[in-house]
């Protein structure tokens, strides 16, 4: 998982995890937020 407080930049963490950078920056919303 991406650790925003880690010394490695988010871009590097995403590359190492083989996920897109957009996925790394995406924040999940709760079902309650989505239904509004």
mmCIF file of the N, C-alpha and C atoms, coordinates in Angstrom:
data_MODEL
# 
_entry.id   MODEL 
# 
loop_
_atom_site.group_PDB 
_atom_site.id 
_atom_site.type_symbol 
_atom_site.label_atom_id 
_atom_site.label_alt_id 
_atom_site.label_comp_id 
_atom_site.label_asym_id 
_atom_site.label_entity_id 
_atom_site.label_seq_id 
_atom_site.pdbx_PDB_ins_code 
_atom_site.Cartn_x 
_atom_site.Cartn_y 
_atom_site.Cartn_z 
_atom_site.occupancy 
_atom_site.B_iso_or_equiv 
_atom_site.pdbx_formal_charge 
_atom_site.auth_seq_id 
_atom_site.auth_comp_id 
_atom_site.auth_asym_id 
_atom_site.auth_atom_id 
_atom_site.pdbx_PDB_model_num 
ATOM 1   N N  . UNK A 1 1  ? 0.841   -1.173 0.000   1.00 0.00 ? 1  UNK A N  1 
ATOM 2   C CA . UNK A 1 1  ? 0.000   0.000  0.000   1.00 0.00 ? 1  UNK A CA 1 
ATOM 3   C C  . UNK A 1 1  ? 0.890   1.241  0.000   1.00 0.00 ? 1  UNK A C  1 
ATOM 4   N N  . UNK A 1 2  ? 0.362   2.314  -0.496  1.00 0.00 ? 2  UNK A N  1 
ATOM 5   C CA . UNK A 1 2  ? 1.095   3.574  -0.557  1.00 0.00 ? 2  UNK A CA 1 
ATOM 6   C C  . UNK A 1 2  ? 1.128   4.202  0.835   1.00 0.00 ? 2  UNK A C  1 
ATOM 7   N N  . UNK A 1 3  ? 2.318   4.594  1.244   1.00 0.00 ? 3  UNK A N  1 
ATOM 8   C CA . UNK A 1 3  ? 2.497   5.258  2.536   1.00 0.00 ? 3  UNK A CA 1 
ATOM 9   C C  . UNK A 1 3  ? 2.892   6.700  2.253   1.00 0.00 ? 3  UNK A C  1 
ATOM 10  N N  . UNK A 1 4  ? 1.967   7.617  2.476   1.00 0.00 ? 4  UNK A N  1 
ATOM 11  C CA . UNK A 1 4  ? 2.212   9.030  2.159   1.00 0.00 ? 4  UNK A CA 1 
ATOM 12  C C  . UNK A 1 4  ? 3.284   9.656  3.054   1.00 0.00 ? 4  UNK A C  1 
ATOM 13  N N  . UNK A 1 5  ? 3.590   9.025  4.174   1.00 0.00 ? 5  UNK A N  1 
ATOM 14  C CA . UNK A 1 5  ? 4.593   9.560  5.092   1.00 0.00 ? 5  UNK A CA 1 
ATOM 15  C C  . UNK A 1 5  ? 5.966   8.921  4.914   1.00 0.00 ? 5  UNK A C  1 
ATOM 16  N N  . UNK A 1 6  ? 6.101   8.029  3.956   1.00 0.00 ? 6  UNK A N  1 
ATOM 17  C CA . UNK A 1 6  ? 7.359   7.320  3.732   1.00 0.00 ? 6  UNK A CA 1 
ATOM 18  C C  . UNK A 1 6  ? 8.365   8.228  3.034   1.00 0.00 ? 6  UNK A C  1 
ATOM 19  N N  . UNK A 1 7  ? 9.649   7.936  3.208   1.00 0.00 ? 7  UNK A N  1 
ATOM 20  C CA . UNK A 1 7  ? 10.706  8.719  2.572   1.00 0.00 ? 7  UNK A CA 1 
ATOM 21  C C  . UNK A 1 7  ? 10.686  8.603  1.048   1.00 0.00 ? 7  UNK A C  1 
ATOM 22  N N  . UNK A 1 8  ? 10.264  7.443  0.531   1.00 0.00 ? 8  UNK A N  1 
ATOM 23  C CA . UNK A 1 8  ? 10.181  7.280  -0.922  1.00 0.00 ? 8  UNK A CA 1 
ATOM 24  C C  . UNK A 1 8  ? 9.031   8.122  -1.466  1.00 0.00 ? 8  UNK A C  1 
ATOM 25  N N  . UNK A 1 9  ? 9.250   8.800  -2.584  1.00 0.00 ? 9  UNK A N  1 
ATOM 26  C CA . UNK A 1 9  ? 8.162   9.573  -3.185  1.00 0.00 ? 9  UNK A CA 1 
ATOM 27  C C  . UNK A 1 9  ? 7.005   8.661  -3.602  1.00 0.00 ? 9  UNK A C  1 
ATOM 28  N N  . UNK A 1 10 ? 5.811   9.210  -3.629  1.00 0.00 ? 10 UNK A N  1 
ATOM 29  C CA . UNK A 1 10 ? 4.629   8.439  -4.007  1.00 0.00 ? 10 UNK A CA 1 
ATOM 30  C C  . UNK A 1 10 ? 4.792   7.854  -5.402  1.00 0.00 ? 10 UNK A C  1 
ATOM 31  N N  . UNK A 1 11 ? 5.391   8.617  -6.304  1.00 0.00 ? 11 UNK A N  1 
ATOM 32  C CA . UNK A 1 11 ? 5.609   8.136  -7.673  1.00 0.00 ? 11 UNK A CA 1 
ATOM 33  C C  . UNK A 1 11 ? 6.455   6.865  -7.661  1.00 0.00 ? 11 UNK A C  1 
ATOM 34  N N  . UNK A 1 12 ? 7.498   6.855  -6.868  1.00 0.00 ? 12 UNK A N  1 
ATOM 35  C CA . UNK A 1 12 ? 8.380   5.678  -6.798  1.00 0.00 ? 12 UNK A CA 1 
ATOM 36  C C  . UNK A 1 12 ? 7.663   4.492  -6.154  1.00 0.00 ? 12 UNK A C  1 
ATOM 37  N N  . UNK A 1 13 ? 6.890   4.756  -5.112  1.00 0.00 ? 13 UNK A N  1 
ATOM 38  C CA . UNK A 1 13 ? 6.131   3.683  -4.471  1.00 0.00 ? 13 UNK A CA 1 
ATOM 39  C C  . UNK A 1 13 ? 5.145   3.063  -5.462  1.00 0.00 ? 13 UNK A C  1 
ATOM 40  N N  . UNK A 1 14 ? 4.477   3.903  -6.244  1.00 0.00 ? 14 UNK A N  1 
ATOM 41  C CA . UNK A 1 14 ? 3.527   3.407  -7.241  1.00 0.00 ? 14 UNK A CA 1 
ATOM 42  C C  . UNK A 1 14 ? 4.242   2.552  -8.278  1.00 0.00 ? 14 UNK A C  1 
ATOM 43  N N  . UNK A 1 15 ? 5.398   3.006  -8.722  1.00 0.00 ? 15 UNK A N  1 
ATOM 44  C CA . UNK A 1 15 ? 6.164   2.247  -9.714  1.00 0.00 ? 15 UNK A CA 1 
ATOM 45  C C  . UNK A 1 15 ? 6.580   0.897  -9.140  1.00 0.00 ? 15 UNK A C  1 
ATOM 46  N N  . UNK A 1 16 ? 7.061   0.882  -7.910  1.00 0.00 ? 16 UNK A N  1 
ATOM 47  C CA . UNK A 1 16 ? 7.497   -0.367 -7.275  1.00 0.00 ? 16 UNK A CA 1 
ATOM 48  C C  . UNK A 1 16 ? 6.336   -1.341 -7.072  1.00 0.00 ? 16 UNK A C  1 
ATOM 49  N N  . UNK A 1 17 ? 5.129   -0.806 -6.842  1.00 0.00 ? 17 UNK A N  1 
ATOM 50  C CA . UNK A 1 17 ? 3.946   -1.647 -6.648  1.00 0.00 ? 17 UNK A CA 1 
ATOM 51  C C  . UNK A 1 17 ? 3.252   -1.987 -7.966  1.00 0.00 ? 17 UNK A C  1 
ATOM 52  N N  . UNK A 1 18 ? 3.788   -1.422 -9.057  1.00 0.00 ? 18 UNK A N  1 
ATOM 53  C CA . UNK A 1 18 ? 3.245   -1.661 -10.398 1.00 0.00 ? 18 UNK A CA 1 
ATOM 54  C C  . UNK A 1 18 ? 1.787   -1.204 -10.507 1.00 0.00 ? 18 UNK A C  1 
ATOM 55  N N  . UNK A 1 19 ? 1.508   -0.001 -9.967  1.00 0.00 ? 19 UNK A N  1 
ATOM 56  C CA . UNK A 1 19 ? 0.188   0.602  -10.109 1.00 0.00 ? 19 UNK A CA 1 
ATOM 57  C C  . UNK A 1 19 ? 0.366   1.975  -10.744 1.00 0.00 ? 19 UNK A C  1 
ATOM 58  N N  . UNK A 1 20 ? -0.700  2.502  -11.318 1.00 0.00 ? 20 UNK A N  1 
ATOM 59  C CA . UNK A 1 20 ? -0.613  3.807  -11.956 1.00 0.00 ? 20 UNK A CA 1 
ATOM 60  C C  . UNK A 1 20 ? -0.482  4.902  -10.894 1.00 0.00 ? 20 UNK A C  1 
ATOM 61  N N  . UNK A 1 21 ? 0.095   6.012  -11.306 1.00 0.00 ? 21 UNK A N  1 
ATOM 62  C CA . UNK A 1 21 ? 0.219   7.132  -10.367 1.00 0.00 ? 21 UNK A CA 1 
ATOM 63  C C  . UNK A 1 21 ? -1.150  7.667  -9.982  1.00 0.00 ? 21 UNK A C  1 
ATOM 64  N N  . UNK A 1 22 ? -2.090  7.642  -10.915 1.00 0.00 ? 22 UNK A N  1 
ATOM 65  C CA . UNK A 1 22 ? -3.448  8.112  -10.615 1.00 0.00 ? 22 UNK A CA 1 
ATOM 66  C C  . UNK A 1 22 ? -4.057  7.289  -9.487  1.00 0.00 ? 22 UNK A C  1 
ATOM 67  N N  . UNK A 1 23 ? -3.815  5.984  -9.511  1.00 0.00 ? 23 UNK A N  1 
ATOM 68  C CA . UNK A 1 23 ? -4.327  5.113  -8.445  1.00 0.00 ? 23 UNK A CA 1 
ATOM 69  C C  . UNK A 1 23 ? -3.687  5.457  -7.109  1.00 0.00 ? 23 UNK A C  1 
ATOM 70  N N  . UNK A 1 24 ? -2.434  5.865  -7.145  1.00 0.00 ? 24 UNK A N  1 
ATOM 71  C CA . UNK A 1 24 ? -1.719  6.195  -5.917  1.00 0.00 ? 24 UNK A CA 1 
ATOM 72  C C  . UNK A 1 24 ? -2.297  7.449  -5.260  1.00 0.00 ? 24 UNK A C  1 
ATOM 73  N N  . UNK A 1 25 ? -2.778  8.379  -6.070  1.00 0.00 ? 25 UNK A N  1 
ATOM 74  C CA . UNK A 1 25 ? -3.307  9.627  -5.532  1.00 0.00 ? 25 UNK A CA 1 
ATOM 75  C C  . UNK A 1 25 ? -4.807  9.578  -5.257  1.00 0.00 ? 25 UNK A C  1 
ATOM 76  N N  . UNK A 1 26 ? -5.489  8.540  -5.771  1.00 0.00 ? 26 UNK A N  1 
ATOM 77  C CA . UNK A 1 26 ? -6.937  8.410  -5.613  1.00 0.00 ? 26 UNK A CA 1 
ATOM 78  C C  . UNK A 1 26 ? -7.282  8.149  -4.156  1.00 0.00 ? 26 UNK A C  1 
ATOM 79  N N  . UNK A 1 27 ? -8.241  8.895  -3.639  1.00 0.00 ? 27 UNK A N  1 
ATOM 80  C CA . UNK A 1 27 ? -8.699  8.680  -2.262  1.00 0.00 ? 27 UNK A CA 1 
ATOM 81  C C  . UNK A 1 27 ? -10.070 8.027  -2.305  1.00 0.00 ? 27 UNK A C  1 
ATOM 82  N N  . UNK A 1 28 ? -10.197 6.915  -1.605  1.00 0.00 ? 28 UNK A N  1 
ATOM 83  C CA . UNK A 1 28 ? -11.481 6.233  -1.546  1.00 0.00 ? 28 UNK A CA 1 
ATOM 84  C C  . UNK A 1 28 ? -12.490 7.074  -0.777  1.00 0.00 ? 28 UNK A C  1 
ATOM 85  N N  . UNK A 1 29 ? -13.721 7.029  -1.250  1.00 0.00 ? 29 UNK A N  1 
ATOM 86  C CA . UNK A 1 29 ? -14.799 7.724  -0.558  1.00 0.00 ? 29 UNK A CA 1 
ATOM 87  C C  . UNK A 1 29 ? -15.722 6.692  0.062   1.00 0.00 ? 29 UNK A C  1 
ATOM 88  N N  . UNK A 1 30 ? -16.312 7.050  1.179   1.00 0.00 ? 30 UNK A N  1 
ATOM 89  C CA . UNK A 1 30 ? -17.244 6.132  1.835   1.00 0.00 ? 30 UNK A CA 1 
ATOM 90  C C  . UNK A 1 30 ? -18.543 6.066  1.034   1.00 0.00 ? 30 UNK A C  1 
ATOM 91  N N  . UNK A 1 31 ? -19.327 5.030  1.259   1.00 0.00 ? 31 UNK A N  1 
ATOM 92  C CA . UNK A 1 31 ? -20.613 4.876  0.578   1.00 0.00 ? 31 UNK A CA 1 
ATOM 93  C C  . UNK A 1 31 ? -21.525 6.059  0.892   1.00 0.00 ? 31 UNK A C  1 
ATOM 94  N N  . UNK A 1 32 ? -21.404 6.581  2.091   1.00 0.00 ? 32 UNK A N  1 
ATOM 95  C CA . UNK A 1 32 ? -22.226 7.729  2.487   1.00 0.00 ? 32 UNK A CA 1 
ATOM 96  C C  . UNK A 1 32 ? -21.884 8.957  1.641   1.00 0.00 ? 32 UNK A C  1 
ATOM 97  N N  . UNK A 1 33 ? -20.604 9.190  1.404   1.00 0.00 ? 33 UNK A N  1 
ATOM 98  C CA . UNK A 1 33 ? -20.187 10.331 0.589   1.00 0.00 ? 33 UNK A CA 1 
ATOM 99  C C  . UNK A 1 33 ? -20.642 10.181 -0.858  1.00 0.00 ? 33 UNK A C  1 
ATOM 100 N N  . UNK A 1 34 ? -20.596 8.976  -1.374  1.00 0.00 ? 34 UNK A N  1 
ATOM 101 C CA . UNK A 1 34 ? -20.975 8.719  -2.763  1.00 0.00 ? 34 UNK A CA 1 
ATOM 102 C C  . UNK A 1 34 ? -22.467 8.939  -2.970  1.00 0.00 ? 34 UNK A C  1 
ATOM 103 N N  . UNK A 1 35 ? -23.282 8.579  -1.989  1.00 0.00 ? 35 UNK A N  1 
ATOM 104 C CA . UNK A 1 35 ? -24.742 8.665  -2.133  1.00 0.00 ? 35 UNK A CA 1 
ATOM 105 C C  . UNK A 1 35 ? -25.267 10.091 -2.025  1.00 0.00 ? 35 UNK A C  1 
ATOM 106 N N  . UNK A 1 36 ? -24.461 11.025 -1.662  1.00 0.00 ? 36 UNK A N  1 
ATOM 107 C CA . UNK A 1 36 ? -24.915 12.422 -1.513  1.00 0.00 ? 36 UNK A CA 1 
ATOM 108 C C  . UNK A 1 36 ? -25.148 13.080 -2.830  1.00 0.00 ? 36 UNK A C  1 
# 
